[in-house]
């Protein structure tokens, strides 16, 4: 597995890309400091991760420091967010409290196989969000 593939499939990478996606949706633009505040990580930690993401083609950073997802980064973030919504829906359907379902879905979305996720969607008759 190449380093690029490893980054794309890691929980940390998915969390960062998901955060960028959500911040962009909420604010319109994203800077490293926004990610730092949202994830409660230090600015140097965020800067180092953004450097790696830029190097492997998941993000672009303009001259003003605004971060945008590339199509590859957007694909990973969208897939992660979709998994979160679908898994939350399933957990609520089987009787979990919504708040706890959100927390558990956040953990599960990074580890569940594509085969298992597809089986859940078929069983519960859920389309992608």
N, C-alpha and C positions, 0 to 999 in steps of 0.2 A: 504494500500500500504506500503510495507516495505521500509526502508530507502534505501536499495540497488536499488529497483525499482524506487524510487523517483529520486535518483542520475542518473540513466540510462536514465530517461525521461526528465530531466531538460535541459533547454536551456544552462545553464552554463556548465553542464557536457558535452553536445554535442560539445560545442565550444572548450573546453579543449581537448577532445579526437580528434576532427577534426584537431586541431592545431598540436597535437603530430603526427598524421598520415601524415600531410603535411610536417612537419619538417623532419620526418624520410625519406620521399620520396625525399626531396631536399638534405638533409645532410647525410643521412645514419644512423646517431645516434642522439639521443636527450637527452639533459640534462635540468634540471630545469631552468637554466639561459637562455637557448634558448627559452623556453616557455615564461619566464618572458619578454624577449626582444620582442618577436613576439606579445604577447598580451598586452604589456605595463602595466603589473601588477608587484607589488613588489615581490621580491624573497620570503619573508615570506608568502605572499598570495599563491603563487604557491606551496611552500613546504607543506602548510597545505592541499591544495586540492590534491596534489599527495599522501599525507599520507592517505587521505580518499579513493582515487581511489585504492591504493594498498590494503587497508583493505577490500574493497568490490570486489576485484578481477578484476579490469579494466586494471591495469597496473602491470608491474614487474619492479623493479629497481635492477640492478646488483651491485656488490661490487665497481665498478668505478663510480656509480651514473648515469649510462645510463638507460634511461626509454624506455620500450617497451610495446606495447599494448598486452594484453591477447586476446584470441579469442573473449571474450565478449566485450572488449574495441574496438577491430578491427571491430566487427559487427556494433557497434553503430556509429563509425567514418565513415565507408563505407556507411552506410545507410544515414547519414547526408550529406556526400559529393555527393552521388547520387541524393538526393533530390535537392541539390543546383544546380547541372548541369541541371537536368530536368526542374526545375522551371525557371531557367535562360533562357533556350531554349524556353519554352512556352511564357515567357514574351517578348522575342525578336520577336517571331513569330507574336504576336498580336500587334507589333508596338512600343514597348518600346526601348529606347536607351540602348545599351549593358551595359554601365556603371551603369545606374540606375537600369536596370534589375538585375545585379549582387548584388547590395545593397539590393533591395527588396527581392530577392530570399534568401539572407542570413538571413533576418528576418523571412520570411515565412517558411523556411525549418524546423524550430523548433516548429511551432504551427499547421501546417496543419495536419489533421487527415489522417490516412492510407487510409481510404475509399475515401476521397476527392482526395488525391494524385493519387490513382489508377484510379479514374474517369478521372482526367486530362490526365493521360498517355494514357488511352484508347481513349479519345476524340481526342487527338492530335497525336495518333498512334506513341507513343514514348516508346521504350524499356528502361530498366534500362541501365545506362552507365557502 
